[in-house]
């Protein structure tokens, strides 16, 4: 396990009146990484995610939002974690129903509970196991958090109602959701969490918002960072091309087919060409390039990558990655950018695969339960022996970081941000200005 961060990490004030740094918080939040020795490489760890997992008791109620900006016209679905209910809706994922209109009008609150805004991976949704593993210890059995999941358009049985789809840099639904949450829950500190492609989108959002970001802190898990490097790596091996890339493309093609009528109505996408594609880079060339005006798939990847965006992030960010991740590959990690931004810390493990990190017994290293022994055994009964042996003291890496930031750190306190280069040159008044958020693709306003 290794940590990468600025030589002058962000200084933080604690509620007890002390001082710490972001790197110290991240390191103290991270338990030893002891994974299942039978799953000894990234492929085995990643393959293990397809097995049937024990159900995790997370219930959602869904609200369909209409985007306020006509440039990004269409609807998107946000799933809010709620108490257990008995209703069912066969049109939605398990344990998910729609809010009633009157019920949603009463959803606002003046409470000060921390709230987590979550973004899922490619073609996923609020139902994903890796996502619910993180939410469970935060929102159940006295965890004290509220949470919601922003579903990408067309994902998790949501509908596409316009020609504006989603891509690796589609931050507009996240931006509207965060603004709405801040208005509806004015006293709640908001935090972000992104998985895989959702981590890439979240990083781009954080960079676009910069010092004006309404989130207090964020966690990024298995972010692909440099999409062009990642795509080249997938194409360079048989497993990468014929297993990972092909599977991702199949999932995305299925989603497009499910919304074919609306997509054909509002876009110039060639479905016949789409049906002949086999791999993710082919899908992106046929769907993302014409949808957004990119001339090549490489141009799309370069413009949508989040590695440069990291330089513009101005809230505490903790990124978690496995060196043997076969999808979000190690070659794409922006090590230098982490070392340049005092607001960011990267934790990398030697193994763990993509959104996996499975331990003996099937538990996930980065989401070990938080709370009492009763809570641990209720959520993961198969971990009883291990939990007793460890005296039930481990906490989830992600949830412990979030709880520390929410309960122990005064994030409103001003922090000194270094303005010097690595060799000590002050760049405060430099005539040169590198803008990491400068985009090549511009959305023309329809208003």
Secondary structure, DSSP 8 states (H G I E B T S, - for coil): -EEEE-TT--EEEETTS-EEEHHHHHHHT-------TTS-SHHHHHHGGGS-------EEEEEEEE-SSGGG-SEEEEEEEE-------TTS-TTEEE--HHHHHT--------EEEEE--TT--TT-HHHHHHHHHHHSTT---EEEEEE-TT-TT----SS----TT--HHHHHHHHHHHHHSTT--EEEEEETHHHHHHHHHHHHHGGG-SEEEEEEES----HHHHHHHHHTSHHIIIIIIHHHHHHHHHHHHHTHHHHHHH----HHHHHT--SHHHHHHHTHHHHHT-SSHHHHHHHH-STTGGGG--SEEEEEEETT-SSS-GGG--HHHHHH-TTEEEEEES--TTTT-B-TTS-BGGG---S-HHHHHHH-GGGHHHHHHTTT----HHHHHHHHHHHTEETTS------B-TTS-B-TT-S----TT--SS------
